[in-house]
Amino acid sequence: MTTTTTAQPLSQWIPQTHQKVARRPVTVDGEAAELTRYERRDGRNAGLEGEHFSTVVAADGKLKGFANISLDLAGQPLPSRERTEQIARAFLQEAAPDLLPRMKISWIEPHDESIRVARNGSIETVTLTGMKVKARNLADGRWFWVIVGSNEKPLVFERDIVWVTFPGHRKTEKWLHDAWLKEQPPAVAKQA
């Protein structure tokens, strides 16, 4: 699978502290894609629900999303709504400029993600909070969002999300979310 059609190379967002640990074919709304997971080279908080940088790339090379879940971003001050929107728009200009012309922001609010970390010999859950810019692509009605972390960089990006209005839940698979991944049947992952 190639990643040549993304606006910018993925490598610019993957932390230097991480290495590829697995990849696997997945399906996103009936279309082929690939999930790739990177974890810290030093092994800190490795495995599902731990620290990771994961990507989903469609078969045509389009970046469908990424998650940068890092303990280093927990408990830090967040950017303002105005600054969050500026960062999100600049990121979209680089990573997904096709979303900008018909973008309608629904809201900009804090959003929590959970991470399991090892501290003092025990495992605990830590909340990682970012500022989420949730928007709709008026061209096709699908949703997308950029969650900006305390470091003023994208923490999570997801695009082309199909939402079921009633009963009010996401239809698109959640390949970037470890809690959801744990509920899926095991798949043979390609080694990095």
Residue pairs with C-beta under 8 A, 6 or more apart in sequence:
1 34
1 57
1 59
1 61
2 61
3 9
3 10
3 57
3 61
3 63
4 61
5 60
5 61
5 62
6 57
6 61
6 62
6 63
6 95
7 63
7 94
7 95
7 96
7 97
8 94
8 95
10 55
10 57
10 63
10 66
13 53
13 66
13 68
13 153
13 154
14 38
14 53
14 55
15 38
15 53
15 68
15 70
17 40
17 41
17 42
18 38
18 39
18 40
18 41
18 52
18 53
19 38
19 39
19 40
19 41
19 192
20 36
20 37
20 38
20 192
21 37
21 38
21 39
21 46
21 192
22 36
22 37
22 189
22 190
22 191
22 192
23 34
23 35
23 36
23 37
23 189
23 190
23 192
24 34
24 35
24 187
24 188
24 189
24 190
25 32
25 33
25 34
25 35
25 187
26 32
26 33
26 34
26 35
26 56
26 173
26 175
27 33
27 173
28 56
28 58
28 64
28 160
28 172
28 173
28 175
29 160
29 162
29 171
29 172
29 173
31 58
31 59
32 58
32 59
33 56
33 57
33 58
33 59
33 64
33 175
34 56
34 57
34 59
35 54
35 55
35 56
35 175
35 176
36 54
36 55
36 57
37 52
37 53
37 54
38 52
38 53
38 54
39 46
39 47
39 50
39 51
39 52
39 53
40 46
40 51
44 51
44 71
44 118
45 51
45 71
45 115
45 116
45 117
45 118
48 178
48 181
48 182
49 114
49 115
49 116
49 178
49 179
49 182
50 69
50 115
50 116
50 117
50 178
51 69
51 70
51 71
51 115
51 117
52 67
52 69
52 178
53 66
53 67
53 68
53 69
53 70
54 66
54 67
54 175
54 176
55 63
55 65
55 66
56 63
56 64
56 65
56 66
56 175
56 176
57 63
57 64
58 64
63 95
63 96
63 157
63 159
64 158
64 159
64 160
65 156
65 157
65 158
65 159
65 175
65 176
66 154
66 156
66 157
66 176
67 113
67 155
67 156
67 176
67 177
68 149
68 153
68 154
68 155
68 156
69 113
69 115
69 128
69 155
69 178
70 115
70 128
70 149
71 115
71 117
71 126
71 128
72 151
73 128
73 130
73 149
73 150
73 151
73 155
74 115
74 126
74 127
74 128
74 129
76 149
76 150
76 151
77 150
78 84
78 110
78 129
78 130
78 131
78 148
78 150
79 87
79 131
79 148
79 150
79 152
81 108
81 131
83 152
84 108
84 131
84 133
84 148
85 105
85 108
85 133
87 146
87 148
87 152
87 153
87 154
88 133
88 146
88 148
88 154
89 100
91 146
91 154
91 157
92 99
92 100
92 103
92 146
93 100
95 157
96 144
96 157
96 159
99 135
99 137
99 144
99 159
101 139
102 137
102 138
102 139
103 135
103 136
103 137
103 138
104 135
104 136
104 138
105 133
105 134
105 135
106 134
106 135
106 136
106 143
107 132
107 134
108 131
108 132
108 133
108 134
109 131
109 132
109 134
110 129
110 130
110 131
110 132
111 129
111 130
111 131
111 132
111 147
112 127
112 128
112 129
113 127
113 128
113 129
113 130
113 147
113 155
113 156
114 125
114 126
114 127
114 128
114 179
115 125
115 126
115 127
115 128
116 123
116 124
116 125
116 126
117 123
117 124
117 125
117 126
128 149
128 155
129 150
130 147
130 148
130 149
130 150
130 155
130 156
131 147
131 148
132 145
132 146
132 147
132 148
132 156
133 145
133 146
133 147
133 148
134 143
134 145
135 143
135 144
135 145
136 142
136 143
136 144
137 143
137 144
137 159
137 160
140 160
142 159
142 160
142 161
142 162
142 163
143 161
143 162
143 163
144 157
144 158
144 159
144 160
144 161
145 156
145 157
145 158
145 161
146 154
146 156
146 157
147 154
147 155
147 156
147 157
148 154
148 155
149 155
156 176
158 176
160 172
161 170
161 172
162 170
162 171
162 172
163 169
163 170
163 171
164 170
164 171
173 180
174 180
174 181
175 181
